[in-house]
């Protein structure tokens, strides 16, 4: 970041429209084009054509490049009402109790805002879908511009964009609605079970997890609404992170990652959901005599939690323990990794709070860097070459080295 100072912002700006930006029409005045101008325009067009696309959010497997060096604070959003955030290419969508805003990933400036009371939002990696409870309206939002399309879904409690329509969870069932507002199918669900996570559509299957003893619903075929075969999709689904869900049945754990092939794990000791490259999942993890629970898999190294208070690393080719150190992580912690670093929030056993982010060298166990926050870190996500931390005081964006 160099000498650029920290920029602070608060939510509140002109509302985004509910239709795509207007394209002016009418007759434009024609100007003669000089040869050198034509050449310059051709070079600009060529440069735009080959320019890389904006970097996406963190991969479903928790891979985020450039974690080796300590990131620099780029900007922060001060708010005690932030409820969630989702990374897109060039934009961080931030929801609070009064609406959702699109923040420019580099500067933190607000590009657009939609007013909605305590919106519940989901992401399919491309579009943001938000439910406004008061109006029973489902809004599908273009995260770059804030332009929206609306579906009226009575008694909706959660929804996700799919193709040219939406899939919604209501108080009585699940339904898929097309672009004209017609229900293509409806499937009843157990009443009185609040939605915990989702919905999400991955590899043609609809995933929803609910609270209580019911657990996750059986994945549904998003085209027909019919429940999937337990031998194919399992049951008891749960969300690991954005774009990655698991299901289990008869001792087999299945991992469903957005835009990737399903992975099956026959032995729970081989289950790991944070990897620098999913191709590493093809080989079984090394065995150890310790009570070792896998946390992350990097080239040549597997990291795991030992007794909940320590982390150990194993050489994946030999099974030899490379190092062991004290590090208390939450039992549902989902760290981030690159090819040689693991980044995680650290739990303070005395207070039960996670106010520290720690980066560890996967080969040696040495500290790479630490970030200290004044309050409990609720969420850590990555994307747009940034690490985003959500806590009781708002959002901080940390720019990663390039």
C-alpha positions, 0 to 999 in steps of 0.5 A, a space after each residue: 500500500 505504501 504511503 496511502 492512508 487508511 480511509 474510513 467510511 460509513 454506510 449511507 449513499 444514494 440508492 441503486 436503481 432497480 433497473 440496469 443503467 439507462 443507455 442514452 439513445 438518439 443521433 450522435 454527432 459524427 466527428 472525423 477520425 484522424 489516422 493516429 487517433 484510430 491507431 490509438 483507439 485500436 491499441 486501447 481496444 486490444 489492451 482491454 481485450 487481453 486484460 485479465 478479468 477482475 480477481 474473484 472471491 476466495 475459492 471454495 477450498 479456501 485458497 487465497 494467493 499472496 498470504 506470505 507477507 503481512 497485508 496492509 490496512 487498505 480501508 475500514 467501514 465503521 458500523 456496529 450493524 454489519 451482518 454479512 459480506 460477500 466478495 465479488 470481482 472488484 466489489 465487496 457487498 456488505 449487508 447491515 440492518 438497514 440494507 446492503 451496499 457495494 463497496 469498491 474493493 480497492 478504495 472502500 468507497 460505496 458504489 451503490 446501496 439498496 435499502 432493506 430492513 435486515 436483508 438476508 443475502 446469499 451469493 452464487 459467486 456471480 450475483 447477490 440475492 437478498 430477501 427483504 422480509 417486510 415485502 416478501 421480495 427477492 432481489 437479485 443484484 448485479 454486484 458491480 452496478 447494484 442493478 436489480 431484478 425483483 421476484 415477489 415470493 410470499 412467505 420467503 425466508 431465503 433465496 438464491 439466483 439460479 439461471 434466469 430465475 430464483 430458488 426460494 425457501 418459504 415457511 412451508 416449502 422450497 420452490 423454483 421460480 422462472 423469469 416470468 414468476 411462475 413456479 416450476 416446482 414446489 417441494 414441502 419441507 418440515 415446518 418449524 425448522 429455521 434455515 441456518 445456511 443456504 440455499 445454494 445450487 452446486 452441480 445441479 443440486 439444491 442445498 439447504 441446512 436447517 437448525 434443530 434435530 432435523 439437520 440438513 435437508 436432503 439435496 434436491 435436483 434443482 431441475 425437478 425438485 425431487 430429492 436426490 438418491 442418498 447413495 449419490 448425494 448423501 444427506 445431513 448437509 452443511 455449509 463449509 464456506 461460500 461455494 463448498 458444502 458437505 453431505 454424509 451418509 453411511 460413513 461417506 462424506 461428500 464435498 460439493 464445490 462450486 464449478 468442480 467435481 464432487 469429492 468423496 471421502 470414505 474415511 473421516 480421517 481423510 476429511 479436509 475442506 481447506 486445500 491449496 489445490 483440490 487435486 491434492 485430495 486424490 491421495 489419502 492423508 498420512 496417519 498418526 498416533 495422535 488425535 489428529 484432525 485435518 485442518 488444511 492440505 498444502 503441497 507436501 504438508 498436511 496440517 491438523 489440530 491435536 487435542 484442540 489446543 495444538 496444531 501439528 504438520 505432517 509430511 504427506 509423502 512420509 507421514 513424518 511429523 514436521 512440527 507441533 505448536 500450541 494454537 487454539 482454533 475454534 472447532 468449526 474454524 475454516 482457515 485460508 491457505 496459499 501454497 506455503 501459508 495457513 491463515 486462521 483466527 486464534 481463539 482465546 480460551 480465557 475469553 472465548 473470543 477470536 480477536 487475532 489473525 495468525 499466519 503460519 509457515 506450513 513447513 516450519 510452523 513459524 509465525 509469518 505475521 499477526 493481525 490484532 483486532 479490538 473485538 471478536 472476529 465473526 468472519 474472515 473472507 478473502 477475494 480481490 487480493 484482499 483479506 476482509 475481517 468482520 467484527 463488532 466494529 465493522 469491516 476492515 480490508 487488508 491488501 495482500 502483497 502482489 
